[in-house]
């Protein structure tokens, strides 16, 4: 969540997270969503045009919740330059934050349904996170106005919850990150709303399969770059593409830290070591993989209006292999 992106109007290449520019926070309105049946075997679904966003939710200072530095000014602290090897005590704290993130996502899975707005989901998640003594990590991160991301159909990532009701046939990714006891836990899943067509279901299933396959190769001494090769191969085998500009990332006391996790074939340097924690979060599409940033400075949509699906876990490298902290 909040991936390494080349932040320009048209996103066609990658840039290191340290070069991300501060993003603007806006609310805007576009034309209403429309139903389309494409001629490119993308399927039949609503093309989403974001609507007005409701005001940002607040957290009372007297709540006793430990808040990240960016809660106050929108600007996160500078992360380390190299992947951090977590101590046993740090790993225990990450277990707790990841466990809560998973709990929140599972609760959303039980409640999400047709005619519910993505803003309804945001309010539900916000209150659940706060009531469990944690901070919703996205809130005011570089000015992001909501507590979760909700990306529907052709929105590839960083979708801002709004007042549009979910419709039968939608696929929606809900990305949950919590900050608990000084550490972040991050996970996401894509949900099918009502009756989703066969191409949409296949996209969701293949993306989940790609994530599972990538996680399975995590172990000490493995190259980070292997993750991207595994995911891209599965996408190609199913006539899909990976959105290359959306990356996973190291995670811990910082929302984003090294390493960068590419989901396509790459030559990113470095090997995995016990104690490293990072997210794997591929975004797959039936389209060409090119994406565009909307005028709100956050919402990333596919250039060709194709749907995307995404799944994400936070993973720990262990002495024997791996552990999924958000399972």
Secondary structure, 3 states (H helix, E strand, C coil): CCCCCCCCCEECCCCCHHHCCCCCCCCCCCCCCEEEECCCCCCEEEECCCCCCCCCCCCCHHHCCCCCCHHHHCCCCCCCCCCCCCCHHHHHHHHHHHHHHHHHHHHHHHHCCCCCEHHHHHHHHHHHHHHCCCEECCCCHHHCCCCCEEEECCEEECCECCCCECCCCCEEEEEEEEEECCEEEEEEEEEECCCCCHHHHHHHHHHHHHHHHHHHCCCCCCECHHHHHHHHHHHHHCCCEECCCCCEEECCCCCCEEEEECCCCCCCCCECCCCCEEEECCEEECCCCCEEECCCCCCEEECCCCCEEECEEEEEECCCCEEECCC
